[in-house]
Amino acid sequence: MSDKRKELIVSAISNGTVIDHIPTENVFQVIKILGLHKLSNPLYFGTNLESKKFGSKGIIKVSDKYFEPEEINKIALVAPSATLIEIHDYEVVRKSTVTIPEKVDKIVKCFNPNCITNKEDVSTKFTVLYDEAGNLKLACHYCEKNTSKENIIFI
Amino acid sequence: MKNRSLVSINDYSKEEIIRILDLAETFEAQPRQEILKGKVIASLFFEPSTRTRLSFESAAMQLGASVIGFSSAATTSVQKGETLNDTILTVSNYSDLIVMRHPVDGAARYASEVAPVPIINAGDGANQHPTQCLLDLYSIRKTQGTLDNLDITFVGDLKYGRTVHSLTMALCHFNTRFHLVSPPELKLPSAVKRHIKDAKLQYEQYTDMSEVIPKSDILYMTRIQRERFPDPLEYERVKNSYNLVNSMLDNGKPNLKILHPLPRVNEIHTDVDSNPMAYYFQQAQNGIYVRQALMASILGNK
């Protein structure tokens, strides 16, 4: 497959955003986190696509929709390698990557079973921390316990 | 601090902590002042805690406030399935301030977000108990004359003991040297040690308390609970090495004081009680003054 052909796939929407290089198993999670399934905009997605960098990847294209950085950064926990491509009139006008945000609200479950967010109808809120080894942890706003990366469960 | 909830000791800056301790001294000098006359304080104990509840209620009544509330969730609408949100909103209609103890971690933070009146956390599950922390700080300052540059030794269950975690974090404001004595299974969690490191302070870990007693200004004892050990044999092996008896205090510094959040079981032998270094019962009494200072400060009377 030539590079030209790939460019055509990515540019196949006239206006909107392409989110590329999503881990293929997390495509549906990304759709959910961004609430794309609730929009009336045309939405295309693909999974198990060939990727030189990652072996396989997922991709999402949403028409007539652009994201603010704080909105798109919510997907960084599930798709840290994602590339964001903004398209205006079939032209790629901007490419960017996502960064892990300082706050993570509503999308992750607190690992502490005795936390109020697991006992009553209370939305989760976390601050992102890194331990000395550089591993990501989410500090719960309510119970003050940390949820480490391997224990992250998306709601 | 007026109208501000106190959920976690980290909600207060060093200056705010000192302000409460200074104010508590004035209440120790004169605990009965009718400055909260006409105020209604709700005391909501969703799980029983005799000591903390009576201390808060006595503190409020000595300042002339009226106290309403319950001492166990069993007799309330919580039993009928009412949410915490609804209980707190309802009680807010009847009171100027809510003191709450709840078995769930984070319940107090949540209550402080939904309540139109300020909340004082009297313990939320295994999480925070900031008034215990303030009364510990008050007791340390009162017995040592200062909070700065002290050698403070924690003994027992440092892993699960929430009072140890809160006090350690608060002491990071005061250039403390920490001595941590525990069985290897019950060491201070790394997240709490991180606070010590971030404050650029020193800590040392021990498994035997006898060597550290001569260095200590404060010996903060905690209970080791049998149920914390997956292997009951392991518990039998360690349980007596963290029990303090009077003869162990012979080479303690003259200013050494023994603190304990109570209730104690057998980690401090009763033969220590008559030693002038024993301070745990006065420590509990200091809780009254600290809670008076907090309530007066939050209700804006001081």
HADDOCK unambig.tbl for C-alpha pairs under 7 A between the chains (distance, minus, plus):
assign (segid A and resid 114 and name CA) (segid B and resid 104 and name CA) 5.66 0.50 0.50
assign (segid A and resid 114 and name CA) (segid B and resid 105 and name CA) 5.87 0.50 0.50
assign (segid A and resid 115 and name CA) (segid B and resid 104 and name CA) 6.05 0.50 0.50
assign (segid A and resid 115 and name CA) (segid B and resid 105 and name CA) 4.77 0.50 0.50
assign (segid A and resid 115 and name CA) (segid B and resid 106 and name CA) 5.98 0.50 0.50
assign (segid A and resid 116 and name CA) (segid B and resid 104 and name CA) 5.87 0.50 0.50
assign (segid A and resid 116 and name CA) (segid B and resid 105 and name CA) 5.92 0.50 0.50
assign (segid A and resid 116 and name CA) (segid B and resid 106 and name CA) 5.46 0.50 0.50
assign (segid A and resid 116 and name CA) (segid B and resid 107 and name CA) 5.55 0.50 0.50
assign (segid A and resid 142 and name CA) (segid B and resid 106 and name CA) 4.11 0.50 0.50
assign (segid A and resid 142 and name CA) (segid B and resid 109 and name CA) 5.67 0.50 0.50
assign (segid A and resid 142 and name CA) (segid B and resid 110 and name CA) 6.67 0.50 0.50
assign (segid A and resid 143 and name CA) (segid B and resid 105 and name CA) 4.75 0.50 0.50
assign (segid A and resid 143 and name CA) (segid B and resid 106 and name CA) 3.99 0.50 0.50
assign (segid A and resid 143 and name CA) (segid B and resid 127 and name CA) 6.17 0.50 0.50
